[in-house]
Amino acid sequence: MKLHLKRPIVFFDLETTGTDICKDRIVEISVLKIKPDGEEILKTKKINPTVPIPLESSMIHNIYDADVQDCPTFKQVAREFDQFLKGCDLAGYNLLRFDIPLLAEEFLRADIDFDIENRNIIDACRIFHQMEKRTLSAAYKYYCNKNLENAHSAEADTIATYEILMAQLDRYQDTPYEAGEGAIEYPVQNDMAALHKFTFQKTADLSGRLVYNNAGQEVFNFGKYKNVAVEEVLRKEPSYYDWMMKGDFPLYTKKVLTRIRLRSMQMS
């Protein structure tokens, strides 16, 4: 099957020093551009991260300090890759949670204003999870080995969901999960905060510091202003913006925060 493209799409993947999008760095990047006429261009480059690669990361991707000591830094190749990605949609596997946020950080550290606005973002991982999800009745049969009577009645569905979660905890709480880039976690725990982190996805930035409330407003997702609208906080306490801009927050989060601040100033 040939992709129906109106503009090029770039599939990409990163190997990195770790999984912290604020602190970790790229050690290898591979990009595959598919043009509307079907032409394919593949580029793979090892990157000197300028920081030591932890042994546990090297054992996953098999890239060690000696392998990248003579390679260019990301800043040295950033414009090359920025041009390669210009005007392209982006695709990958699990790229929404990790690859795009970390790539955005690297570009912004290199003084390149990388943005995902006006791009189509295709995550094959999300397609997999969405298309292979089970109905409540099927999940009830799978996890509880019982048929769901009165399916689609609020009471039956509510009770079934509770039983399913209990069965999932029994089944998965000691089960390792590959969270991306080889990181192993045990996310299914009998802890509501842990389950929230594992299942909740929509964010206003790329790292979950800023999320949306039910009204579609950006709100803080941490600290003393958790669940309070960003515009409201910036209006009542302008110094909070300065504190975040100077703090150890992702550059993309700061970029979104600045965008909200400018929008608020224009509307006032």
Contacts in CASP RR format, 6 or more apart in sequence:
PFRMAT RR
TARGET T0000
AUTHOR 0000-0000-0000
METHOD contacts of the structure
MODEL  1
MKLHLKRPIVFFDLETTGTDICKDRIVEISVLKIKPDGEEILKTKKINPT
VPIPLESSMIHNIYDADVQDCPTFKQVAREFDQFLKGCDLAGYNLLRFDI
PLLAEEFLRADIDFDIENRNIIDACRIFHQMEKRTLSAAYKYYCNKNLEN
AHSAEADTIATYEILMAQLDRYQDTPYEAGEGAIEYPVQNDMAALHKFTF
QKTADLSGRLVYNNAGQEVFNFGKYKNVAVEEVLRKEPSYYDWMMKGDFP
LYTKKVLTRIRLRSMQMS
2 38 0 8 1.000
3 9 0 8 1.000
3 34 0 8 1.000
3 38 0 8 1.000
5 34 0 8 1.000
5 35 0 8 1.000
5 36 0 8 1.000
5 38 0 8 1.000
6 36 0 8 1.000
7 36 0 8 1.000
7 87 0 8 1.000
7 88 0 8 1.000
7 89 0 8 1.000
8 33 0 8 1.000
8 34 0 8 1.000
8 35 0 8 1.000
8 36 0 8 1.000
8 87 0 8 1.000
8 88 0 8 1.000
8 89 0 8 1.000
9 33 0 8 1.000
9 34 0 8 1.000
9 88 0 8 1.000
9 89 0 8 1.000
9 90 0 8 1.000
9 91 0 8 1.000
9 120 0 8 1.000
9 122 0 8 1.000
10 31 0 8 1.000
10 32 0 8 1.000
10 33 0 8 1.000
10 34 0 8 1.000
10 84 0 8 1.000
10 85 0 8 1.000
10 88 0 8 1.000
10 89 0 8 1.000
10 90 0 8 1.000
10 91 0 8 1.000
11 31 0 8 1.000
11 32 0 8 1.000
11 34 0 8 1.000
11 91 0 8 1.000
11 92 0 8 1.000
12 29 0 8 1.000
12 30 0 8 1.000
12 31 0 8 1.000
12 32 0 8 1.000
12 90 0 8 1.000
12 91 0 8 1.000
12 92 0 8 1.000
12 95 0 8 1.000
12 99 0 8 1.000
12 103 0 8 1.000
13 29 0 8 1.000
13 30 0 8 1.000
13 92 0 8 1.000
13 93 0 8 1.000
13 99 0 8 1.000
14 26 0 8 1.000
14 28 0 8 1.000
14 29 0 8 1.000
14 98 0 8 1.000
14 99 0 8 1.000
14 102 0 8 1.000
14 103 0 8 1.000
14 181 0 8 1.000
15 26 0 8 1.000
15 27 0 8 1.000
15 28 0 8 1.000
15 29 0 8 1.000
15 61 0 8 1.000
15 63 0 8 1.000
15 181 0 8 1.000
16 24 0 8 1.000
16 25 0 8 1.000
16 26 0 8 1.000
16 27 0 8 1.000
16 49 0 8 1.000
16 57 0 8 1.000
16 102 0 8 1.000
16 181 0 8 1.000
17 24 0 8 1.000
17 25 0 8 1.000
17 27 0 8 1.000
17 49 0 8 1.000
17 51 0 8 1.000
17 52 0 8 1.000
17 53 0 8 1.000
17 54 0 8 1.000
17 57 0 8 1.000
18 24 0 8 1.000
18 54 0 8 1.000
18 57 0 8 1.000
18 181 0 8 1.000
18 183 0 8 1.000
19 98 0 8 1.000
19 179 0 8 1.000
19 180 0 8 1.000
19 181 0 8 1.000
19 183 0 8 1.000
21 98 0 8 1.000
21 101 0 8 1.000
21 102 0 8 1.000
21 105 0 8 1.000
21 206 0 8 1.000
21 207 0 8 1.000
21 250 0 8 1.000
22 105 0 8 1.000
22 207 0 8 1.000
22 248 0 8 1.000
22 249 0 8 1.000
22 250 0 8 1.000
24 49 0 8 1.000
24 102 0 8 1.000
25 47 0 8 1.000
25 49 0 8 1.000
25 50 0 8 1.000
25 51 0 8 1.000
25 74 0 8 1.000
25 106 0 8 1.000
26 47 0 8 1.000
26 49 0 8 1.000
26 74 0 8 1.000
26 102 0 8 1.000
26 103 0 8 1.000
26 106 0 8 1.000
27 46 0 8 1.000
27 47 0 8 1.000
27 49 0 8 1.000
27 53 0 8 1.000
27 57 0 8 1.000
27 61 0 8 1.000
27 63 0 8 1.000
27 68 0 8 1.000
28 44 0 8 1.000
28 45 0 8 1.000
28 46 0 8 1.000
28 47 0 8 1.000
28 61 0 8 1.000
28 63 0 8 1.000
29 44 0 8 1.000
29 45 0 8 1.000
29 47 0 8 1.000
29 74 0 8 1.000
29 81 0 8 1.000
29 103 0 8 1.000
30 42 0 8 1.000
30 43 0 8 1.000
30 44 0 8 1.000
30 45 0 8 1.000
31 42 0 8 1.000
31 43 0 8 1.000
31 44 0 8 1.000
31 81 0 8 1.000
31 84 0 8 1.000
31 85 0 8 1.000
32 40 0 8 1.000
32 41 0 8 1.000
32 42 0 8 1.000
32 43 0 8 1.000
33 40 0 8 1.000
33 41 0 8 1.000
33 42 0 8 1.000
33 43 0 8 1.000
33 84 0 8 1.000
33 88 0 8 1.000
34 40 0 8 1.000
35 41 0 8 1.000
43 84 0 8 1.000
45 71 0 8 1.000
45 72 0 8 1.000
45 77 0 8 1.000
46 63 0 8 1.000
46 67 0 8 1.000
46 68 0 8 1.000
46 71 0 8 1.000
47 68 0 8 1.000
47 71 0 8 1.000
47 72 0 8 1.000
47 73 0 8 1.000
47 74 0 8 1.000
47 77 0 8 1.000
48 68 0 8 1.000
48 69 0 8 1.000
48 70 0 8 1.000
48 71 0 8 1.000
48 72 0 8 1.000
48 73 0 8 1.000
49 68 0 8 1.000
49 73 0 8 1.000
49 74 0 8 1.000
50 73 0 8 1.000
52 65 0 8 1.000
53 63 0 8 1.000
53 64 0 8 1.000
53 65 0 8 1.000
53 68 0 8 1.000
57 181 0 8 1.000
58 64 0 8 1.000
58 65 0 8 1.000
60 181 0 8 1.000
60 182 0 8 1.000
61 181 0 8 1.000
74 106 0 8 1.000
74 109 0 8 1.000
74 110 0 8 1.000
75 109 0 8 1.000
75 110 0 8 1.000
78 106 0 8 1.000
78 107 0 8 1.000
78 110 0 8 1.000
78 112 0 8 1.000
79 110 0 8 1.000
79 112 0 8 1.000
82 107 0 8 1.000
82 112 0 8 1.000
82 114 0 8 1.000
87 119 0 8 1.000
88 119 0 8 1.000
89 119 0 8 1.000
89 120 0 8 1.000
89 121 0 8 1.000
89 122 0 8 1.000
90 100 0 8 1.000
90 116 0 8 1.000
90 119 0 8 1.000
90 120 0 8 1.000
90 121 0 8 1.000
90 122 0 8 1.000
91 121 0 8 1.000
91 122 0 8 1.000
91 123 0 8 1.000
91 124 0 8 1.000
92 99 0 8 1.000
92 122 0 8 1.000
92 123 0 8 1.000
92 124 0 8 1.000
92 125 0 8 1.000
93 123 0 8 1.000
93 124 0 8 1.000
93 125 0 8 1.000
94 123 0 8 1.000
94 125 0 8 1.000
94 180 0 8 1.000
95 121 0 8 1.000
95 123 0 8 1.000
95 125 0 8 1.000
96 121 0 8 1.000
96 123 0 8 1.000
96 125 0 8 1.000
96 126 0 8 1.000
96 201 0 8 1.000
96 206 0 8 1.000
97 180 0 8 1.000
97 201 0 8 1.000
98 180 0 8 1.000
98 181 0 8 1.000
100 116 0 8 1.000
100 121 0 8 1.000
100 206 0 8 1.000
101 206 0 8 1.000
101 207 0 8 1.000
101 250 0 8 1.000
101 252 0 8 1.000
103 114 0 8 1.000
104 114 0 8 1.000
104 115 0 8 1.000
104 116 0 8 1.000
104 206 0 8 1.000
104 250 0 8 1.000
104 251 0 8 1.000
104 252 0 8 1.000
105 250 0 8 1.000
105 251 0 8 1.000
105 252 0 8 1.000
107 113 0 8 1.000
107 114 0 8 1.000
108 114 0 8 1.000
108 251 0 8 1.000
108 252 0 8 1.000
108 255 0 8 1.000
109 251 0 8 1.000
115 255 0 8 1.000
134 142 0 8 1.000
136 148 0 8 1.000
136 151 0 8 1.000
136 157 0 8 1.000
136 160 0 8 1.000
136 161 0 8 1.000
136 164 0 8 1.000
137 147 0 8 1.000
137 148 0 8 1.000
137 151 0 8 1.000
139 164 0 8 1.000
140 146 0 8 1.000
140 147 0 8 1.000
140 148 0 8 1.000
140 160 0 8 1.000
140 163 0 8 1.000
140 164 0 8 1.000
141 147 0 8 1.000
141 148 0 8 1.000
143 163 0 8 1.000
143 164 0 8 1.000
143 167 0 8 1.000
143 168 0 8 1.000
143 171 0 8 1.000
144 160 0 8 1.000
144 163 0 8 1.000
144 164 0 8 1.000
144 167 0 8 1.000
148 156 0 8 1.000
148 157 0 8 1.000
148 160 0 8 1.000
149 156 0 8 1.000
150 156 0 8 1.000
151 157 0 8 1.000
168 188 0 8 1.000
169 188 0 8 1.000
169 189 0 8 1.000
169 190 0 8 1.000
172 188 0 8 1.000
173 186 0 8 1.000
173 188 0 8 1.000
173 189 0 8 1.000
173 190 0 8 1.000
174 186 0 8 1.000
175 186 0 8 1.000
175 188 0 8 1.000
176 184 0 8 1.000
176 185 0 8 1.000
176 186 0 8 1.000
177 184 0 8 1.000
177 185 0 8 1.000
177 186 0 8 1.000
177 187 0 8 1.000
177 188 0 8 1.000
178 184 0 8 1.000
179 185 0 8 1.000
179 187 0 8 1.000
187 194 0 8 1.000
187 195 0 8 1.000
187 197 0 8 1.000
187 198 0 8 1.000
188 194 0 8 1.000
188 195 0 8 1.000
188 198 0 8 1.000
189 195 0 8 1.000
202 211 0 8 1.000
202 212 0 8 1.000
203 209 0 8 1.000
203 210 0 8 1.000
203 211 0 8 1.000
203 212 0 8 1.000
203 221 0 8 1.000
204 210 0 8 1.000
204 211 0 8 1.000
204 212 0 8 1.000
204 218 0 8 1.000
204 219 0 8 1.000
204 230 0 8 1.000
204 256 0 8 1.000
205 250 0 8 1.000
205 252 0 8 1.000
205 253 0 8 1.000
205 256 0 8 1.000
205 257 0 8 1.000
206 250 0 8 1.000
206 252 0 8 1.000
206 253 0 8 1.000
207 250 0 8 1.000
207 252 0 8 1.000
207 253 0 8 1.000
208 221 0 8 1.000
208 253 0 8 1.000
209 220 0 8 1.000
209 221 0 8 1.000
209 222 0 8 1.000
209 249 0 8 1.000
209 250 0 8 1.000
209 253 0 8 1.000
210 218 0 8 1.000
210 219 0 8 1.000
210 220 0 8 1.000
210 221 0 8 1.000
210 230 0 8 1.000
210 253 0 8 1.000
210 256 0 8 1.000
210 257 0 8 1.000
210 260 0 8 1.000
211 218 0 8 1.000
211 219 0 8 1.000
211 221 0 8 1.000
212 218 0 8 1.000
212 219 0 8 1.000
213 219 0 8 1.000
213 227 0 8 1.000
213 229 0 8 1.000
217 229 0 8 1.000
217 230 0 8 1.000
217 231 0 8 1.000
218 229 0 8 1.000
218 230 0 8 1.000
218 231 0 8 1.000
218 256 0 8 1.000
218 260 0 8 1.000
219 226 0 8 1.000
219 227 0 8 1.000
219 228 0 8 1.000
219 229 0 8 1.000
219 230 0 8 1.000
220 226 0 8 1.000
220 227 0 8 1.000
220 228 0 8 1.000
220 230 0 8 1.000
220 233 0 8 1.000
221 227 0 8 1.000
225 233 0 8 1.000
225 240 0 8 1.000
230 257 0 8 1.000
230 260 0 8 1.000
231 260 0 8 1.000
231 263 0 8 1.000
231 264 0 8 1.000
233 240 0 8 1.000
234 240 0 8 1.000
234 241 0 8 1.000
234 260 0 8 1.000
234 261 0 8 1.000
234 264 0 8 1.000
235 264 0 8 1.000
235 268 0 8 1.000
241 257 0 8 1.000
241 261 0 8 1.000
244 253 0 8 1.000
244 254 0 8 1.000
244 257 0 8 1.000
245 254 0 8 1.000
245 257 0 8 1.000
245 258 0 8 1.000
END
